[in-house]
Amino acid sequence: MKIPKRIQPLVDEGLVDEVLRPLMSGKEADVFVVRSGNEVRCAKIYKEAEKRSFKQAVQYREGRKSRNSRRARAMEKGSKFGRNEQEQAWQNAEVDALFRLAYAGVRVPQPYGCFDGVLLMELITDEQGFVAPRLNDISLTAEEALAHHKLVMKDVQRMLCAGLIHGDLSEFNVLLDSKGPVIIDLPQAVDAAANNNAKRMLERDVNNMTHYYGQFAPEILQTKYAKEMWALFESGKLNPESELTGKFKESTKAADVDSVLAEIEAAFDEEQERKERIREAAEG
């Protein structure tokens, strides 16, 4: 097929030998199946900021640090240079998160690098060698749901121990290969210690996965992994080997009504966005 303009530089540099076919086109990026030597990989082309439809990007960027003070000031001022730097930081965030999480033992695609807004990474396949399906495209038995939910919760735990929260985890960005779930799509990954929205995003990620797996094994709906993880994380007691129970005893002290109302409002907005993603996926 004709080589997309954004992938041509990777071909010129010998990083990609052939573009085999389109894999998917989403709100944030277009993905192609490519050949690099004897390996089949995928190339993810990030769309430009004005063409993306990812909502509330500012809250995801909170806490991300630039090592260059000039760049950081430019990003804060919103100058043309700053916007370009901010865009590059957004694109590089995913490859940085993938390297970090792979090292932490989280099941994510192996990254090979990000080159001018094109992320080259492992292509996740199923037992037959076909592109692995997303969770929202399959059905599970109760036993599979229980086993896979446990694996995903362990990976979320490892992510949190590595200082990251996915930020947009759902059945739409988890693939299923022969060994189980593989987490994908991490450009919005959140710094767990520096982002004020971290706790809420962790709860949303965990709740999304719990609701998905809970439709196959209803007992999963009773678990409270997010609250258990966050309590251990805040107290400095969470580590990758921590044995979680999925149980959590709520505090009995008086609630902060304003905070509760704010959380309810945020949860409502998130549910509306989730329904919109489902609708767009169905239409697509």
C-alpha positions in Angstrom: 0.0 0.0 0.0 1.0 3.6 -0.3 3.2 4.8 2.5 1.5 7.4 4.7 3.4 10.7 4.7 4.1 10.6 8.5 5.7 7.1 8.2 7.9 7.9 5.2 10.7 9.3 7.4 10.8 5.9 9.3 11.1 4.1 6.0 13.9 6.5 5.0 15.8 5.8 8.2 15.4 2.0 7.8 13.1 1.7 10.9 10.2 0.4 8.7 10.6 -1.7 5.6 7.0 -1.9 4.5 3.5 -0.6 5.4 1.2 -3.7 5.2 -2.2 -2.3 6.0 -4.2 0.1 8.2 -5.2 -1.3 11.5 -7.5 1.3 13.0 -8.4 4.9 12.9 -9.4 6.5 16.2 -10.0 9.9 17.8 -6.4 10.3 18.9 -4.4 8.4 16.3 -4.2 6.2 13.2 -2.5 2.9 13.5 -0.9 0.8 10.7 0.6 -2.7 10.6 4.2 -2.4 9.4 7.1 -4.7 8.7 10.5 -4.0 10.3 13.0 -6.6 9.1 11.5 -10.0 9.9 9.1 -8.6 12.5 5.6 -7.3 12.1 4.9 -4.3 14.3 2.5 -1.4 14.4 3.0 2.3 13.9 0.8 4.7 15.8 0.5 8.1 14.2 -0.7 10.7 16.7 -3.2 13.2 15.3 -2.4 16.9 15.7 -3.9 18.6 18.7 -6.6 20.4 16.8 -7.8 17.2 15.2 -7.9 15.2 18.4 -11.1 14.9 20.4 -9.6 13.8 23.8 -11.4 15.7 26.4 -10.0 17.5 29.5 -6.4 17.0 28.4 -5.2 19.7 30.9 -6.2 17.5 33.9 -4.1 14.7 32.6 -1.0 16.9 32.0 -1.1 18.2 35.6 2.1 17.1 37.5 4.1 16.3 34.3 7.5 18.0 34.6 9.7 19.3 31.8 13.4 18.9 32.4 14.1 22.0 30.4 13.1 25.2 32.3 12.8 27.2 29.1 10.4 24.7 27.6 8.4 24.5 30.8 7.9 28.3 30.8 6.9 28.3 27.2 4.4 25.6 27.8 2.9 27.6 30.7 2.6 30.7 28.6 1.0 28.9 25.7 3.3 30.4 23.0 3.6 28.8 19.6 6.9 27.2 20.7 5.2 26.2 24.0 2.3 24.6 22.2 4.7 22.6 20.0 6.6 21.5 23.0 3.4 20.5 24.8 2.3 18.5 21.8 5.7 16.7 21.7 5.5 16.0 25.4 2.0 14.5 24.9 3.2 12.2 22.2 6.3 11.2 24.1 4.3 10.4 27.2 3.1 7.1 25.9 6.4 5.7 24.9 7.9 6.9 28.2 5.0 5.2 30.1 5.3 2.0 28.0 9.1 1.6 28.8 8.4 2.4 32.5 5.5 -0.1 32.8 7.2 -2.9 30.8 10.1 -2.6 33.2 7.6 -2.8 36.1 6.2 -6.0 34.8 2.9 -4.6 33.5 1.6 -6.3 30.3 1.8 -3.6 27.7 3.1 -3.6 24.1 6.9 -3.4 23.8 7.8 0.1 22.6 10.6 0.7 20.1 10.6 4.4 20.1 8.6 7.6 19.1 9.8 9.3 16.0 8.3 12.7 15.0 4.9 11.8 16.3 4.9 8.1 15.2 5.1 5.5 17.9 6.6 2.2 16.7 5.7 -0.7 19.0 4.9 -4.4 19.3 1.8 -5.7 17.5 -0.3 -7.8 20.0 -1.7 -11.0 18.4 -3.8 -13.9 19.4 -3.0 -17.6 19.4 -3.6 -17.8 15.6 -1.3 -14.8 14.9 -4.2 -12.5 14.1 -4.4 -9.0 15.7 -5.6 -9.5 19.2 -9.2 -8.4 19.9 -10.3 -5.6 22.3 -12.2 -6.7 25.3 -15.4 -4.9 24.2 -15.5 -7.2 21.1 -15.6 -10.5 23.0 -17.6 -12.5 25.6 -16.1 -14.4 28.6 -17.1 -17.2 30.8 -17.4 -16.4 34.5 -14.2 -18.3 35.2 -12.3 -16.3 32.5 -13.8 -13.0 33.8 -12.6 -13.8 37.4 -9.1 -14.7 36.2 -8.7 -11.8 33.9 -10.1 -9.3 36.3 -7.5 -10.4 38.9 -4.7 -10.0 36.3 -5.9 -6.5 35.3 -6.1 -5.4 39.0 -2.6 -6.7 39.5 -1.3 -4.7 36.5 -3.1 -1.6 37.8 -1.4 -2.2 41.2 2.0 -2.5 39.4 1.3 0.7 37.5 0.5 2.5 40.7 3.7 1.2 42.3 5.5 2.6 39.3 3.9 6.0 39.9 1.4 5.9 37.1 -2.3 5.7 36.6 -3.7 4.9 33.1 -6.3 7.6 33.3 -8.6 6.2 30.6 -8.7 2.5 31.2 -11.7 0.6 29.9 -12.7 -2.4 27.8 -11.9 -0.3 24.8 -8.1 -0.1 25.5 -7.3 -3.6 26.7 -6.5 -6.3 24.2 -6.7 -10.1 24.8 -3.8 -12.3 23.6 -3.1 -16.0 24.4 -1.7 -15.1 27.8 -4.5 -12.7 28.9 -5.2 -8.9 29.0 -2.7 -6.4 27.5 -3.2 -2.7 28.4 -2.8 -0.2 25.6 -3.3 3.5 24.9 -1.3 5.5 27.5 -0.6 9.0 26.1 -2.8 10.4 29.0 -1.0 8.4 31.8 -1.2 10.3 35.1 1.5 10.9 37.6 0.0 9.3 40.7 1.9 11.5 43.2 1.7 14.9 41.5 -1.8 15.0 39.9 -4.7 16.2 42.1 -7.0 14.0 40.0 -5.0 10.8 40.6 -7.3 9.2 43.1 -10.5 9.8 41.1 -8.9 8.6 37.9 -7.6 5.4 39.6 -11.1 4.7 40.9 -12.6 5.4 37.4 -10.1 3.0 35.8 -10.7 0.2 38.3 -14.5 0.7 38.3 -14.6 0.6 34.4 -12.8 -2.7 34.4 -14.9 -4.0 37.4 -18.2 -3.2 35.6 -17.0 -4.8 32.4 -15.9 -8.1 34.0 -18.8 -7.9 36.4 -21.3 -8.5 33.6 -19.8 -12.0 33.3 -19.2 -12.7 37.0 -21.5 -10.5 39.1 -19.5 -11.2 42.3 -16.7 -9.0 40.9 -19.1 -6.0 41.3 -18.7 -6.2 45.1 -14.9 -5.6 45.1 -13.3 -2.4 46.1 -9.8 -2.7 44.7 -9.4 1.0 43.9 -10.1 2.2 47.5 -7.9 -0.6 48.9 -5.0 0.3 46.6 -5.2 4.0 47.2 -5.3 3.6 50.9 -2.1 1.5 50.8 -0.5 3.8 48.3 -1.2 6.9 50.4 0.2 5.2 53.5 3.3 4.1 51.7 2.5 0.4 52.2 1.7 -0.6 48.6 4.3 -2.6 46.7 4.1 -4.9 43.7 3.9 -8.0 45.9 1.1 -6.7 48.2 -1.7 -9.2 48.3 -4.9 -7.4 47.7 -8.3 -8.7 48.9 -10.7 -6.4 47.0 -12.2 -5.5 50.4 -12.2 -2.1 52.0 -13.8 -0.7 55.2 -15.1 2.8 54.7 -14.4 5.5 57.2 -17.2 6.4 59.5 -16.2 10.0 60.1 -18.5 12.8 58.8 -18.3 13.3 55.1 -17.3 16.6 53.4 -20.6 17.3 51.6 -19.1 19.7 49.1 -16.4 17.1 48.1 -19.0 14.4 47.8 -21.2 16.5 45.6 -18.2 17.4 43.5 -17.3 13.7 43.1 -20.9 12.9 42.1 -20.8 15.6 39.5 -17.5 14.3 38.2 -18.7 10.8 38.1 -21.8 11.8 36.1 -19.6 13.6 33.5 -17.4 10.6 33.3 -20.3 8.3 32.7 -21.6 10.5 30.0 -18.2 10.4 28.3 -18.1 6.6 28.7 -21.5 6.3 27.0 -20.3 8.6 24.2 -17.2 6.3 23.6 -19.5 3.3 23.5 -21.8 5.0 21.0 -18.8 6.1 18.8 -17.4 2.6 18.9 -20.7 1.2 17.8 -21.0 3.7 15.0 -17.4 3.0 14.0 
